[in-house]
Amino acid sequence: MTYRGRFAPSPTGQLHFGSLVAALGSWLCARHAGGEWLVRVEDIDPPREVAGSAAGILAALPAFGLVADGPTLFQSTRTAAYAAAIEQLRAANALFPCWCSRSELARGDGLHRDARCVASPQADQPPAWRLRAPDLDIAFEDALQGQQRQNLRNEVGDYVLRRADGLYSYQLACVVDDAFQGITEVVRGLDLLDSTPRQIWLQRCLGLPTPAYRHLPLVLDGDGSKLSKSAQAFPVDPADPVPALRRALAFLQLPLPHAGRGGVDDLLLHALAHFDPARLPHCSGHSVA
């Protein structure tokens, strides 16, 4: 099977350093394996999108030498596939309609564990659709973070796949599109590690393959907070890509040529010559130099 990796940004801002690290890590893994690297724009939540963000990210990636091996997939064009997945799960009685509000769930621990809606149906309000979370431990081996285990019912609860406003969840769209694109390994930031058991269970419910997973350390700011949520998360500059690219390679603990030597292509060739996925940093996160 041909290796296929992907970078799947949400269009909520311009390409920042944390996203560059994720894109670079996934690109290096794909190129090292002699496989393909794809880009997918996860534009399924219009209220959160920033105008011009998708175009800005797609324009910035080639400046850093990260060129996809196929056309960009926009999730906004895939709603028919998500609707079909919902119908498949409904036919299998794996979903149930739910009118519970966040404020109602917050009176407990915020999780929904009843495998059915405990709120009264409201004729004037469409329901969300939740996937029943079994009392089951989902275990998997992450290539960097090691053995992982999560009890879906206790730690996640029944989770929403289609919201009351009709928008599809990240979990559903991600699973459907990873299968559609034939992704064999998901390389992404550690902030999404917690979502992986939910996605594995959903893959099983839909009869879809489970890719391998490799979760990269998070880029932290000077205060130890995730950089993308920090005021320090300035966009990287595609007009001057070498400094940010050198910092991203250093973050991934790859050796660099001497300062001032090499442009983008030279840096990437040097990185690939020394790249071993098993030697990527196994920590949960660290700040960038």
Backbone bond lengths (Angstrom), bond angles and torsions (degrees), N, CA, C in turn:
res aa  C-N    CA-C-N  psi(-1)  N-CA   C-N-CA  omega(-1)  CA-C   N-CA-C  phi
1 M - - - 1.459 - - 1.522 109.54 -
2 T 1.321 116.18 132.76 1.454 121.18 178.01 1.518 110.26 -69.21
3 Y 1.333 115.62 133.02 1.463 119.68 176.06 1.521 108.59 -65.89
4 R 1.341 115.28 134.91 1.458 120.65 173.93 1.525 109.00 -135.61
5 G 1.316 114.37 122.56 1.458 120.70 174.54 1.508 109.94 -115.92
6 R 1.336 115.77 174.55 1.458 118.34 -178.54 1.531 110.54 -155.65
7 F 1.320 113.96 156.50 1.458 122.59 169.82 1.516 105.75 -120.01
8 A 1.340 116.97 126.88 1.464 120.33 -170.83 1.528 110.52 -130.31
9 P 1.326 117.37 78.14 1.466 119.94 -178.83 1.520 112.26 -77.73
10 S 1.329 115.10 152.18 1.459 121.66 169.11 1.522 108.24 -93.44
11 P 1.323 118.62 137.87 1.472 120.80 -176.14 1.527 112.20 -81.93
12 T 1.328 115.07 64.33 1.464 120.31 -178.59 1.528 111.91 -109.86
13 G 1.311 117.44 10.76 1.453 122.46 179.73 1.517 109.24 166.94
14 Q 1.316 116.40 179.86 1.456 120.52 178.82 1.533 110.67 -77.68
15 L 1.324 116.01 166.25 1.457 121.08 179.08 1.526 109.65 -62.96
16 H 1.346 116.40 118.35 1.459 120.36 178.13 1.523 109.27 -109.44
17 F 1.319 117.05 178.70 1.458 119.99 -170.55 1.529 112.23 -64.32
18 G 1.334 117.45 -39.99 1.465 119.25 179.15 1.514 111.96 -61.09
19 S 1.334 116.75 -40.35 1.466 120.39 177.62 1.523 111.33 -68.82
20 L 1.324 116.93 -35.69 1.461 120.14 176.87 1.527 110.58 -61.67
21 V 1.328 117.23 -41.61 1.468 120.78 177.99 1.526 110.26 -61.38
22 A 1.331 117.34 -44.62 1.465 120.39 179.65 1.525 111.17 -63.76
23 A 1.332 116.46 -43.94 1.459 119.92 178.79 1.525 111.04 -63.01
24 L 1.325 116.16 -44.73 1.457 120.88 -178.94 1.524 111.19 -64.62
25 G 1.333 117.34 -43.97 1.458 120.32 179.56 1.513 112.07 -60.53
26 S 1.339 116.88 -43.92 1.466 119.48 -179.86 1.528 110.71 -68.81
27 W 1.335 117.49 -37.84 1.469 120.99 178.30 1.527 110.95 -64.06
28 L 1.314 117.48 -44.30 1.467 121.11 179.91 1.525 111.30 -61.98
29 C 1.334 117.02 -42.42 1.465 120.00 179.67 1.528 110.68 -62.69
30 A 1.334 116.68 -41.85 1.460 120.33 -179.57 1.528 111.43 -67.19
31 R 1.330 116.80 -44.91 1.455 119.72 -178.63 1.543 111.17 -67.98
32 H 1.334 116.42 -38.44 1.464 120.18 177.65 1.522 111.07 -60.72
33 A 1.333 116.69 -36.46 1.466 121.23 -179.20 1.523 112.40 -82.88
34 G 1.329 117.75 -1.70 1.458 120.50 -177.40 1.516 112.05 70.28
35 G 1.340 115.99 25.09 1.460 120.27 -175.49 1.511 113.77 -106.97
36 E 1.318 114.75 -158.87 1.462 121.95 -176.00 1.523 110.35 -108.69
37 W 1.322 114.74 151.58 1.467 121.53 178.59 1.515 108.01 -128.82
38 L 1.338 115.54 124.44 1.458 121.70 -175.75 1.519 110.59 -117.43
39 V 1.321 115.53 159.77 1.464 121.93 176.60 1.523 108.60 -121.78
40 R 1.314 115.20 134.27 1.465 121.85 179.25 1.526 108.60 -131.39
41 V 1.311 117.21 129.48 1.458 121.00 178.14 1.529 108.13 -95.94
42 E 1.329 115.97 119.99 1.469 120.86 -175.99 1.531 109.36 -91.52
43 D 1.331 114.46 73.16 1.461 122.09 -175.82 1.528 110.92 -101.01
44 I 1.335 115.98 59.97 1.464 120.77 -177.55 1.522 112.26 -107.17
45 D 1.315 117.50 3.60 1.471 120.84 -177.71 1.529 108.72 -130.14
46 P 1.344 117.48 75.93 1.470 120.57 -175.06 1.522 114.92 -52.22
47 P 1.342 120.59 -37.11 1.470 118.12 -179.58 1.525 113.98 -61.06
48 R 1.331 117.86 -23.18 1.460 120.94 -178.38 1.526 112.83 -95.36
49 E 1.321 117.96 -9.58 1.452 120.64 -174.48 1.533 111.64 -74.71
50 V 1.307 114.74 148.87 1.462 122.46 175.29 1.523 107.84 -107.22
51 A 1.301 116.60 126.62 1.467 120.71 -178.31 1.527 110.87 -56.09
52 G 1.319 115.85 131.64 1.458 121.34 178.53 1.511 114.65 83.92
53 S 1.341 117.63 -5.37 1.466 120.50 -176.11 1.521 112.12 -65.13
54 A 1.332 117.28 -48.28 1.468 120.16 -177.98 1.523 110.84 -59.65
55 A 1.320 116.16 -46.36 1.467 119.46 179.88 1.515 110.99 -62.81
56 G 1.341 116.80 -38.98 1.461 119.88 179.69 1.520 112.51 -65.43
57 I 1.328 117.04 -42.29 1.474 120.90 179.04 1.529 109.98 -64.44
58 L 1.321 116.49 -46.32 1.469 120.33 -177.66 1.527 111.64 -65.86
59 A 1.319 117.24 -30.67 1.461 120.21 177.23 1.523 111.55 -76.23
60 A 1.342 116.83 -29.87 1.456 120.33 -176.14 1.530 112.68 -77.21
61 L 1.319 118.17 -36.45 1.463 120.61 -173.50 1.530 113.20 -55.96
62 P 1.339 120.47 -47.84 1.466 119.17 -179.90 1.522 113.26 -62.43
63 A 1.339 117.60 -26.87 1.464 119.57 178.02 1.514 111.12 -63.73
64 F 1.339 117.03 -26.05 1.466 122.08 177.26 1.526 111.79 -96.28
65 G 1.326 116.62 11.82 1.461 121.74 177.49 1.514 113.99 80.70
66 L 1.321 117.67 10.75 1.464 121.83 -175.72 1.528 108.51 -100.14
67 V 1.321 114.75 91.87 1.462 121.89 -175.33 1.521 108.94 -110.42
68 A 1.324 116.20 125.72 1.462 121.12 -176.52 1.525 111.57 -73.86
69 D 1.325 115.12 157.63 1.464 122.17 -179.12 1.522 112.25 -96.34
70 G 1.301 116.59 24.86 1.457 120.22 178.53 1.513 108.87 -179.29
71 P 1.329 116.49 174.79 1.461 119.83 -179.64 1.524 111.41 -66.69
72 T 1.313 116.09 152.24 1.457 122.07 177.46 1.524 109.72 -69.24
73 L 1.336 115.63 135.51 1.460 121.16 175.12 1.525 108.57 -97.06
74 F 1.335 116.18 123.30 1.456 121.32 176.61 1.522 108.78 -100.74
75 Q 1.323 116.67 123.10 1.455 119.05 -177.25 1.529 112.37 -66.08
76 S 1.314 117.69 -22.15 1.461 119.79 177.71 1.523 112.13 -63.43
77 T 1.336 117.68 -16.28 1.466 121.22 178.01 1.520 112.13 -93.93
78 R 1.329 117.69 3.82 1.461 121.09 -169.53 1.532 113.05 -113.56
79 T 1.313 117.82 17.31 1.463 119.24 -174.21 1.535 112.48 -63.41
80 A 1.325 118.18 -30.94 1.466 119.85 178.26 1.524 110.87 -63.39
81 A 1.332 117.48 -37.62 1.472 120.69 178.20 1.524 110.85 -67.79
82 Y 1.327 116.96 -37.94 1.465 119.53 179.26 1.529 110.39 -69.64
83 A 1.344 116.80 -38.66 1.462 120.19 177.55 1.531 110.86 -63.02
84 A 1.336 116.74 -38.76 1.458 120.31 178.62 1.526 110.76 -65.34
85 A 1.331 117.00 -38.52 1.466 120.02 177.61 1.525 110.98 -64.61
86 I 1.333 116.49 -40.70 1.460 120.47 177.45 1.528 110.08 -60.60
87 E 1.315 117.01 -44.84 1.464 120.08 -179.90 1.524 111.66 -64.17
88 Q 1.336 116.81 -37.91 1.466 120.19 177.15 1.525 110.86 -61.66
89 L 1.320 116.36 -42.98 1.465 120.59 -179.35 1.526 111.30 -71.06
90 R 1.317 117.27 -36.50 1.462 119.96 176.88 1.525 110.53 -64.51
91 A 1.332 116.81 -41.35 1.461 120.49 179.23 1.522 111.58 -63.31
92 A 1.330 116.58 -29.98 1.464 121.58 178.72 1.534 112.41 -87.32
93 N 1.339 116.92 3.59 1.471 122.82 -178.90 1.528 111.57 59.94
94 A 1.327 115.75 31.84 1.466 119.94 178.81 1.524 111.53 -91.46
95 L 1.339 117.00 -13.64 1.462 122.22 -178.62 1.524 110.24 -114.21
96 F 1.321 115.43 159.33 1.462 119.91 170.97 1.526 108.66 -145.62
97 P 1.336 117.25 149.04 1.467 120.36 177.87 1.525 109.86 -75.93
98 C 1.321 116.18 144.99 1.464 119.89 -175.04 1.524 110.56 -141.03
99 W 1.342 115.53 130.81 1.456 122.33 177.74 1.532 111.53 -108.14
100 C 1.327 118.04 8.74 1.462 120.85 -178.47 1.534 109.65 -66.91
101 S 1.321 116.18 134.23 1.459 120.71 177.06 1.522 109.68 -91.35
102 R 1.330 115.82 162.24 1.469 119.79 177.48 1.520 110.98 -61.64
103 S 1.324 116.34 -36.97 1.462 118.88 -179.17 1.529 110.66 -66.21
104 E 1.323 117.41 -35.81 1.462 119.96 177.15 1.524 110.93 -66.43
105 L 1.326 116.39 -43.30 1.459 119.76 179.70 1.523 111.20 -68.63
106 A 1.334 117.00 -30.37 1.467 120.83 -178.60 1.522 112.47 -66.58
107 R 1.335 117.23 -16.99 1.465 118.92 176.86 1.524 111.45 -67.08
108 G 1.328 115.57 -22.09 1.452 120.19 172.82 1.517 109.16 -100.75
109 D 1.336 116.87 -123.63 1.466 120.07 176.79 1.510 112.16 -106.61
110 G 1.335 116.45 12.13 1.455 120.43 177.45 1.508 114.63 87.71
111 L 1.338 117.70 -4.08 1.460 121.29 -178.06 1.525 110.58 -103.38
112 H 1.323 115.29 152.30 1.460 122.71 177.48 1.521 107.33 -108.70
113 R 1.349 117.50 115.80 1.467 119.70 -173.00 1.532 113.19 -124.99
114 D 1.294 119.79 14.18 1.456 120.76 -171.22 1.522 114.03 -91.02
115 A 1.337 118.01 -7.37 1.467 123.20 -177.14 1.524 111.78 60.61
116 R 1.323 116.89 12.04 1.455 124.32 174.15 1.524 106.82 -160.18
117 C 1.314 116.42 158.48 1.459 119.33 -179.24 1.527 110.11 -77.90
118 V 1.317 116.27 133.31 1.463 120.83 179.83 1.529 111.44 -98.64
119 A 1.333 116.88 -5.07 1.460 120.72 176.87 1.525 109.41 -87.10
120 S 1.307 115.86 162.11 1.465 120.83 177.91 1.521 109.89 -78.98
121 P 1.340 118.38 132.98 1.465 119.75 176.03 1.519 110.89 -58.01
122 Q 1.320 115.41 142.29 1.460 120.93 -178.91 1.523 108.69 -120.10
123 A 1.339 114.53 116.36 1.459 120.09 -174.00 1.519 112.44 -62.77
124 D 1.326 117.44 -27.97 1.462 120.35 -177.50 1.522 113.11 -93.63
125 Q 1.335 117.31 6.64 1.467 120.46 -178.05 1.515 110.00 -135.26
126 P 1.337 118.31 122.99 1.464 119.41 177.68 1.521 110.41 -68.87
127 P 1.327 117.32 150.98 1.460 119.84 -179.81 1.520 112.15 -86.79
128 A 1.314 114.64 161.47 1.466 120.16 161.49 1.528 107.08 -82.74
129 W 1.317 116.00 162.41 1.473 119.91 176.75 1.525 108.36 -118.22
130 R 1.321 114.80 121.32 1.461 122.04 -177.09 1.527 111.30 -107.11
131 L 1.318 115.85 145.48 1.454 122.51 172.79 1.525 108.61 -89.61
132 R 1.306 116.95 129.70 1.453 120.73 179.54 1.534 109.71 -65.11
133 A 1.319 116.18 125.76 1.471 120.95 179.68 1.526 108.38 -94.13
134 P 1.306 118.57 119.85 1.457 120.46 -178.22 1.528 111.57 -77.90
135 D 1.299 115.79 158.31 1.464 121.12 172.10 1.526 106.95 -79.34
136 L 1.311 114.28 76.93 1.463 121.59 -169.89 1.513 109.51 -145.09
137 D 1.318 116.41 136.22 1.456 120.96 174.58 1.527 108.88 -84.70
138 I 1.325 115.92 122.41 1.458 121.54 173.75 1.522 107.01 -97.80
139 A 1.317 116.82 118.30 1.468 122.07 -178.07 1.526 109.21 -116.42
140 F 1.312 115.75 143.06 1.457 120.87 174.84 1.526 108.32 -155.11
141 E 1.308 115.21 160.44 1.455 122.09 179.56 1.516 108.68 -104.20
142 D 1.335 115.87 113.49 1.454 119.55 175.41 1.526 108.62 -85.43
143 A 1.330 116.25 135.74 1.460 120.13 -173.57 1.521 113.03 -63.22
144 L 1.333 118.31 -23.53 1.466 120.88 178.71 1.522 112.40 -110.56
145 Q 1.325 116.64 -39.39 1.462 120.28 -172.52 1.526 113.77 -93.87
146 G 1.342 117.18 -3.10 1.458 120.66 175.10 1.519 113.37 81.89
147 Q 1.325 116.00 -160.59 1.457 122.50 -175.10 1.524 110.73 -67.07
148 Q 1.336 115.65 131.40 1.460 122.18 179.74 1.519 109.03 -125.18
149 R 1.330 115.65 147.51 1.462 120.41 179.55 1.523 108.68 -149.38
150 Q 1.309 116.05 135.67 1.465 120.62 179.89 1.528 108.81 -145.50
151 N 1.338 115.96 131.43 1.462 121.04 173.05 1.525 107.57 -88.47
152 L 1.317 115.64 114.35 1.454 119.26 -172.11 1.520 112.25 -63.54
153 R 1.313 117.46 -44.84 1.466 118.73 -176.86 1.520 111.21 -65.52
154 N 1.322 116.98 -43.48 1.466 120.52 -175.03 1.520 113.05 -76.49
155 E 1.341 117.03 -35.34 1.461 120.15 -171.89 1.521 114.56 -104.23
156 V 1.331 116.93 -18.49 1.464 120.40 -176.77 1.525 111.38 -123.26
157 G 1.323 116.08 -45.49 1.452 120.35 -174.43 1.522 111.62 79.50
158 D 1.329 115.83 179.59 1.462 121.29 177.35 1.532 108.60 -63.92
159 Y 1.322 117.58 126.80 1.458 118.64 -172.20 1.521 112.28 -117.11
160 V 1.326 114.10 149.34 1.461 122.48 -172.71 1.525 110.52 -77.16
161 L 1.342 115.15 132.17 1.460 121.27 173.82 1.524 112.21 -108.86
162 R 1.336 116.19 -28.01 1.458 119.54 171.20 1.520 108.12 -135.39
163 R 1.311 115.37 126.29 1.454 120.63 -175.51 1.521 111.20 -76.49
164 A 1.324 114.99 166.57 1.461 120.14 179.60 1.524 111.65 -63.44
165 D 1.333 117.36 -25.63 1.469 120.21 178.36 1.527 112.63 -83.92
166 G 1.338 116.56 4.77 1.460 121.16 176.71 1.508 115.29 90.55
167 L 1.339 118.10 -5.58 1.466 120.60 179.80 1.525 110.26 -81.27
168 Y 1.326 115.65 145.67 1.466 121.24 -178.40 1.525 109.99 -88.28
169 S 1.319 115.16 151.20 1.465 120.15 -176.16 1.522 111.40 -79.34
170 Y 1.318 113.88 158.76 1.462 120.43 174.02 1.519 110.71 -57.39
171 Q 1.344 117.46 -42.97 1.462 120.67 -176.04 1.523 111.10 -58.82
172 L 1.327 117.11 -45.63 1.465 120.84 -178.59 1.523 110.84 -67.70
173 A 1.324 117.59 -49.95 1.458 120.37 -176.76 1.521 111.68 -62.52
174 C 1.325 116.43 -39.58 1.463 120.77 179.99 1.528 110.97 -62.48
175 V 1.323 116.72 -46.49 1.469 120.82 -178.03 1.525 110.96 -65.77
176 V 1.323 116.84 -46.42 1.463 120.24 -178.31 1.533 110.65 -62.85
177 D 1.329 116.57 -41.15 1.465 118.91 -175.49 1.520 113.22 -80.52
178 D 1.328 118.56 -30.44 1.469 119.00 173.54 1.522 109.80 -61.07
179 A 1.339 116.63 -40.06 1.470 119.62 177.63 1.523 110.82 -69.54
180 F 1.325 117.04 -42.74 1.464 121.39 -179.37 1.519 111.59 -60.35
181 Q 1.330 116.87 -38.94 1.461 120.75 -178.26 1.530 112.94 -87.78
182 G 1.319 117.27 -1.90 1.463 120.39 178.44 1.510 113.37 67.76
183 I 1.343 117.59 36.08 1.462 121.25 -178.18 1.524 109.84 -69.64
184 T 1.322 116.65 127.13 1.462 121.21 -179.07 1.522 112.88 -98.42
185 E 1.340 117.26 -24.80 1.460 120.88 175.68 1.522 108.60 -144.06
186 V 1.343 114.98 130.71 1.455 121.84 176.38 1.527 107.80 -98.67
187 V 1.326 116.03 115.50 1.460 122.22 176.68 1.524 106.52 -112.36
188 R 1.326 116.86 116.67 1.460 120.95 -174.70 1.516 109.34 -155.98
189 G 1.324 116.57 179.78 1.446 121.40 -176.66 1.516 113.54 -74.15
190 L 1.322 115.45 156.09 1.464 122.13 -176.07 1.525 112.54 -65.23
191 D 1.317 118.32 -19.34 1.461 119.78 178.67 1.521 112.18 -64.13
192 L 1.337 118.03 -16.27 1.459 121.64 179.21 1.521 113.25 -100.84
193 L 1.325 117.57 4.01 1.464 120.49 178.41 1.522 111.10 -58.70
194 D 1.326 116.75 -40.69 1.455 121.36 -177.17 1.525 112.31 -65.45
195 S 1.332 117.44 -23.87 1.467 121.12 178.89 1.525 112.48 -79.16
196 T 1.312 117.83 -17.72 1.459 120.68 -171.29 1.523 113.20 -62.70
197 P 1.342 121.24 -45.20 1.472 119.02 177.47 1.526 112.85 -58.86
198 R 1.338 117.75 -38.34 1.463 120.38 176.73 1.523 110.48 -61.25
199 Q 1.323 116.38 -40.16 1.452 119.99 -178.62 1.528 111.27 -71.35
200 I 1.322 116.61 -37.09 1.464 119.63 178.09 1.527 110.64 -64.50
201 W 1.338 117.03 -42.26 1.463 119.73 178.25 1.522 110.39 -63.69
202 L 1.311 117.32 -41.57 1.456 121.01 179.01 1.527 111.04 -65.06
203 Q 1.320 117.71 -38.21 1.467 120.92 175.34 1.530 110.20 -59.11
204 R 1.319 116.28 -42.47 1.462 119.87 179.31 1.529 110.95 -64.59
205 C 1.322 116.65 -42.21 1.458 120.56 -179.32 1.524 111.79 -63.87
206 L 1.331 116.87 -33.92 1.455 121.91 -178.26 1.530 113.06 -92.95
207 G 1.330 117.20 -3.18 1.455 120.41 -178.26 1.508 113.45 69.20
208 L 1.331 116.48 34.66 1.466 121.79 -178.24 1.529 110.14 -105.05
209 P 1.332 117.83 154.54 1.475 120.28 179.31 1.519 111.19 -70.18
210 T 1.318 115.51 153.75 1.465 122.52 176.26 1.526 108.99 -103.79
211 P 1.324 118.10 119.10 1.463 120.05 177.46 1.522 110.99 -75.17
212 A 1.311 116.21 172.01 1.464 120.89 169.49 1.524 108.39 -77.00
213 Y 1.332 115.82 159.86 1.464 120.35 -178.27 1.524 109.94 -129.85
214 R 1.332 113.84 142.42 1.463 121.46 177.47 1.536 106.45 -143.73
215 H 1.331 117.04 109.35 1.457 121.08 -175.65 1.529 110.41 -103.89
216 L 1.327 114.49 116.84 1.461 121.98 -175.69 1.521 111.05 -77.75
217 P 1.326 117.60 152.50 1.468 120.48 175.33 1.520 111.17 -59.15
218 L 1.319 115.42 149.91 1.455 120.36 177.28 1.522 110.52 -79.59
219 V 1.311 115.41 146.37 1.458 121.07 172.31 1.523 107.27 -84.20
220 L 1.322 116.71 123.32 1.463 122.28 -176.73 1.521 110.30 -109.07
221 D 1.325 115.27 152.36 1.458 118.55 174.49 1.528 109.78 -85.60
222 G 1.306 117.01 -174.86 1.464 120.58 -176.54 1.506 114.18 -64.13
223 D 1.353 117.03 -19.13 1.461 120.94 179.27 1.519 112.51 -95.68
224 G 1.334 116.52 3.16 1.459 120.03 179.45 1.516 114.04 84.77
225 S 1.350 117.93 11.54 1.456 121.65 177.39 1.526 109.85 -93.89
226 K 1.332 115.21 155.53 1.462 119.51 178.01 1.524 109.25 -58.86
227 L 1.338 116.42 128.64 1.454 120.78 -172.31 1.517 112.07 -60.77
228 S 1.344 117.64 -38.44 1.460 119.48 -176.21 1.517 112.30 -65.61
229 K 1.344 117.82 -20.33 1.458 122.02 178.09 1.527 111.89 -98.42
230 S 1.314 115.74 5.54 1.454 121.32 -173.00 1.519 111.24 -102.69
231 A 1.333 115.08 155.98 1.468 120.26 174.76 1.521 111.25 -65.88
232 Q 1.358 117.10 -14.37 1.456 120.98 179.72 1.535 112.68 -85.78
233 A 1.333 117.32 2.38 1.471 121.04 -175.40 1.523 110.78 -83.60
234 F 1.312 115.58 66.43 1.457 119.46 177.78 1.529 109.36 -75.67
235 P 1.354 117.30 148.66 1.464 119.14 175.66 1.526 110.94 -61.54
236 V 1.331 115.46 146.87 1.458 119.17 172.06 1.522 107.94 -74.58
237 D 1.311 116.33 159.44 1.463 121.22 -173.67 1.525 110.40 -104.11
238 P 1.342 118.59 103.56 1.465 119.55 179.56 1.521 113.48 -67.18
239 A 1.332 117.19 -15.86 1.461 119.60 177.01 1.526 111.84 -76.35
240 D 1.332 116.30 -18.48 1.467 122.33 178.67 1.523 107.70 -139.63
241 P 1.351 117.35 70.78 1.461 120.87 -168.48 1.523 115.97 -76.73
242 V 1.325 118.25 -22.62 1.468 120.04 -171.30 1.524 113.12 -60.78
243 P 1.338 121.51 -46.56 1.470 119.27 -179.03 1.524 113.16 -58.98
244 A 1.336 118.09 -46.02 1.460 120.37 -179.74 1.529 111.13 -67.56
245 L 1.333 117.05 -36.84 1.458 120.16 179.19 1.521 110.48 -65.52
246 R 1.326 118.30 -41.48 1.464 121.12 177.44 1.533 110.62 -62.42
247 R 1.328 116.85 -40.59 1.459 119.96 179.51 1.526 110.88 -66.90
248 A 1.344 117.20 -37.81 1.459 120.43 179.09 1.526 111.18 -66.88
249 L 1.322 116.84 -41.03 1.467 119.96 177.31 1.524 110.97 -64.81
250 A 1.321 116.23 -40.04 1.461 119.83 177.41 1.519 111.19 -64.94
251 F 1.333 117.06 -38.67 1.465 120.82 177.49 1.527 110.42 -59.20
252 L 1.333 116.56 -37.94 1.465 121.21 178.77 1.523 112.38 -83.72
253 Q 1.337 115.27 9.10 1.466 123.78 174.84 1.517 112.94 61.50
254 L 1.336 114.95 39.17 1.453 120.46 174.78 1.527 109.45 -98.47
255 P 1.324 118.02 142.55 1.464 120.07 179.47 1.522 110.66 -67.64
256 L 1.324 115.14 146.20 1.453 121.27 -178.31 1.520 110.60 -115.11
257 P 1.325 116.48 147.82 1.465 117.62 169.90 1.525 108.93 -67.42
258 H 1.311 116.22 166.36 1.460 120.01 -178.65 1.520 110.93 -56.28
259 A 1.313 115.53 145.97 1.462 121.65 -178.69 1.524 110.47 -52.62
260 G 1.303 115.16 137.91 1.455 120.58 177.93 1.506 114.08 87.89
261 R 1.338 116.63 -5.77 1.459 119.45 -178.72 1.520 110.33 -103.50
262 G 1.317 116.15 127.47 1.451 121.09 170.79 1.513 114.32 91.47
263 G 1.335 114.23 141.09 1.444 120.97 172.09 1.512 109.80 -92.82
264 V 1.319 116.22 -162.06 1.464 121.22 -176.17 1.524 111.18 -60.37
265 D 1.315 117.98 -49.87 1.466 120.28 -177.17 1.524 111.25 -62.00
266 D 1.327 117.19 -41.01 1.461 120.24 179.35 1.530 110.91 -64.55
267 L 1.328 117.08 -41.36 1.464 120.41 178.83 1.523 111.51 -62.14
268 L 1.330 117.10 -42.96 1.459 119.97 -178.98 1.535 111.68 -68.89
269 L 1.314 116.87 -39.97 1.468 119.18 176.83 1.519 111.01 -63.17
270 H 1.326 117.14 -41.44 1.461 121.59 177.91 1.519 110.04 -63.69
271 A 1.340 116.96 -41.52 1.463 120.55 179.76 1.520 111.24 -64.14
272 L 1.334 117.60 -44.80 1.459 120.28 -179.52 1.522 112.20 -64.16
273 A 1.318 116.56 -34.57 1.464 120.11 179.65 1.522 111.80 -65.57
274 H 1.333 117.15 -24.28 1.459 121.21 -178.02 1.529 112.62 -112.03
275 F 1.335 117.14 8.23 1.466 120.15 -170.56 1.519 112.38 -86.23
276 D 1.328 114.95 133.49 1.461 122.61 172.41 1.530 106.12 -138.59
277 P 1.350 118.46 113.60 1.464 119.35 -177.03 1.524 113.58 -55.16
278 A 1.327 116.76 -31.81 1.463 119.94 -178.46 1.523 111.98 -68.13
279 R 1.335 117.46 -17.38 1.463 120.48 -177.77 1.523 113.06 -99.86
280 L 1.329 116.76 7.11 1.455 119.08 172.25 1.530 108.84 -62.81
281 P 1.315 118.77 151.73 1.470 120.23 -177.35 1.526 111.99 -62.31
282 H 1.347 115.20 133.52 1.460 121.84 -177.32 1.529 112.32 -93.74
283 C 1.311 118.29 -0.10 1.461 120.26 -177.14 1.526 110.19 -73.36
284 S 1.326 115.59 169.25 1.465 120.30 -179.72 1.516 112.02 -79.21
285 G 1.311 117.21 -24.71 1.456 119.94 179.31 1.503 111.49 171.21
286 H 1.325 116.73 156.23 1.462 121.10 173.50 1.522 108.51 -156.62
287 S 1.295 115.46 162.44 1.461 120.16 -177.55 1.521 109.62 -79.98
288 V 1.313 114.87 157.84 1.449 120.44 -178.97 1.524 108.50 -89.67
289 A 1.339 114.94 142.70 1.464 119.17 -179.87 1.517 110.25 -70.78
